[in-house]
């Protein structure tokens, strides 16, 4: 079996893909830390869990989707 060395173009392409992926991950992490107010809050998760437990039992079943803590409805079948 004969193995050939990848061409310079292929090596450059792989290197560029790795650099692009690393840049995207670092940019995403940096932006996530810059906008602290955009972080999720555990209180919102607790509220959503309570809504799912009450749906169809002590509250009406939300046929068009579960409400969110911000007043918007989640997509249908989100129970």
LINMO-V529520 format. One record per pair of residues at least 6 apart in sequence whose C-alpha atoms are under 6 Angstrom apart, sorted by the first residue. I is the first residue (numbers start at 1). J is the second residue. Records with the same first field share a line. If there is no record, write none. Layout:
I->J, J
This chain:
52->79
55->61
64->76
65->73, 74, 75, 76, 77, 78
66->73, 74, 78
67->73, 74
